[in-house]
């Protein structure tokens, strides 16, 4: 059995990749994305954290969270996964016996502003990378619109792959 060492830094900001079991496209259905959003909201009420950025693709999620003093992000992911599974299985019997999530997730502690920008770019460009959208703004399940509205990204950003993500692969 592997022993994972995770970095738990109070007030830290983290990038996450969470993947579905066997890359099943669970999030191809908009109603499943709505359930995921509800699961996030449920957990955020019980164990607050801030979602800085996110993208939901058919078979995986990337997001950046900022934590407070309680840095138990592993517990939060467990709660989100459990809440999502419970709700999905209650409304859709076809999922009762189906594994939905890979057991673990990948995390990275954001080190500085440059690191944060690289991971924001990675998240927002991911639908284009996977051929799901022609440009980041075309993908509905992304925080890119929030960043464009705040003037942090230009509406045309991502027409080509940003240099900040060359060589990055967090799939």
C-alpha positions in Angstrom: 0.0 0.0 0.0 1.3 3.5 -0.9 1.8 6.1 1.8 0.9 9.5 0.5 2.4 12.5 2.1 0.2 15.5 1.7 1.1 19.1 2.4 -1.3 20.7 4.9 -0.6 24.4 5.2 -3.1 26.6 7.2 -4.4 29.3 4.8 -2.8 27.5 1.9 -4.1 27.5 -1.7 -4.2 24.2 -3.5 -4.7 22.9 -7.1 -6.6 19.6 -7.3 -7.3 17.0 -10.0 -10.1 14.5 -9.2 -10.9 11.8 -11.7 -13.9 9.5 -12.1 -13.6 5.7 -11.9 -12.1 4.3 -15.1 -12.6 7.8 -16.6 -16.3 7.2 -16.9 -17.9 10.4 -18.4 -20.1 10.9 -15.3 -20.2 14.7 -16.0 -21.4 14.4 -19.6 -24.9 15.0 -18.2 -25.7 18.6 -17.0 -27.9 17.2 -14.2 -24.8 15.4 -12.8 -22.9 18.7 -12.9 -25.7 20.3 -11.0 -25.5 17.5 -8.4 -21.8 18.1 -8.1 -22.4 21.8 -7.5 -24.9 21.0 -4.8 -22.4 18.6 -3.2 -19.8 21.4 -3.1 -22.3 23.8 -1.6 -23.4 21.2 1.0 -19.7 20.7 2.1 -18.8 24.4 2.0 -21.6 25.1 4.5 -20.2 22.5 6.9 -16.5 23.0 6.2 -15.9 26.3 4.6 -13.3 26.9 1.8 -13.1 29.1 -1.2 -13.2 27.8 -4.7 -10.8 30.2 -6.6 -11.3 28.4 -10.0 -12.8 25.2 -11.4 -13.5 23.3 -14.5 -15.6 20.2 -14.8 -15.0 17.9 -17.8 -16.8 14.7 -18.5 -14.4 12.5 -16.6 -12.5 14.8 -14.2 -12.4 18.0 -12.3 -9.6 20.6 -11.8 -10.0 23.3 -9.2 -8.1 25.6 -6.9 -9.2 26.0 -3.3 -8.1 28.5 -0.7 -8.2 27.1 2.8 -8.6 28.7 6.2 -7.0 27.5 9.4 -8.8 24.2 9.1 -6.9 22.8 6.2 -8.4 19.3 6.0 -9.0 19.3 2.2 -8.9 15.5 2.2 -11.9 15.3 4.4 -13.7 17.9 2.2 -13.0 15.8 -0.9 -14.3 12.7 0.9 -17.4 14.6 1.9 -18.0 15.9 -1.6 -17.5 12.5 -3.2 -19.8 10.8 -0.7 -22.5 13.4 -1.0 -22.4 13.3 -4.8 -22.6 9.4 -4.8 -25.4 9.3 -2.3 -27.5 11.8 -4.2 -26.8 10.3 -7.6 -27.6 6.8 -6.4 -30.9 8.0 -4.8 -32.1 9.6 -8.0 -30.6 7.2 -10.6 -30.8 3.5 -9.8 -28.4 2.7 -12.7 -25.6 4.1 -10.5 -26.3 2.0 -7.5 -23.6 -0.6 -8.1 -21.3 1.6 -10.2 -18.1 2.9 -8.8 -18.0 6.7 -9.5 -14.7 8.1 -8.3 -11.1 7.1 -8.3 -10.1 6.5 -4.7 -7.5 9.3 -4.5 -6.9 12.8 -5.9 -3.9 14.8 -6.9 -3.1 18.0 -5.1 -0.4 20.7 -5.4 0.3 23.4 -2.9 0.4 26.8 -4.8 3.7 28.3 -4.0 3.5 31.9 -5.4 1.6 34.2 -7.8 3.4 32.8 -10.9 2.5 29.2 -9.8 -1.1 30.3 -9.2 -1.3 31.9 -12.7 0.1 28.8 -14.4 -2.6 26.6 -12.6 -5.4 29.1 -13.4 -4.3 29.0 -17.1 -4.2 25.2 -17.0 -7.7 24.9 -15.5 -9.2 27.4 -18.0 -7.5 26.0 -21.1 -8.3 22.4 -20.2 -11.5 22.1 -22.2 -9.7 23.3 -25.3 -6.8 20.8 -24.6 -9.3 18.0 -24.5 -11.1 19.1 -27.7 -14.3 19.9 -25.9 -14.3 23.6 -26.9 -12.7 25.8 -29.5 -11.8 28.4 -26.9 -12.0 28.5 -23.1 -15.0 30.9 -23.0 -17.0 28.3 -25.0 -17.0 25.8 -22.2 -19.9 26.3 -19.9 -18.6 24.4 -16.8 -15.6 26.6 -16.1 -14.8 29.6 -13.9 -13.3 31.5 -16.9 -16.4 33.7 -17.2 -15.8 35.0 -13.7 -12.2 35.9 -14.5 -13.2 37.6 -17.8 -15.9 39.6 -16.0 -13.3 40.8 -13.5 -10.9 41.8 -16.3 -8.3 39.2 -15.3 -8.6 37.4 -18.7 -9.4 38.9 -22.1 -12.4 37.3 -23.8 -10.2 36.1 -26.6 -7.7 34.4 -24.2 -6.8 30.9 -25.0 -7.1 31.1 -28.8 -3.7 29.3 -28.7 -2.2 27.3 -25.9 -0.7 29.7 -23.3 3.1 29.4 -22.7 2.5 29.2 -19.0 1.1 25.7 -19.4 3.7 24.2 -21.8 4.7 20.9 -20.4 2.1 20.8 -17.6 0.0 17.7 -17.4 -2.2 17.1 -14.3 -4.5 14.5 -15.8 
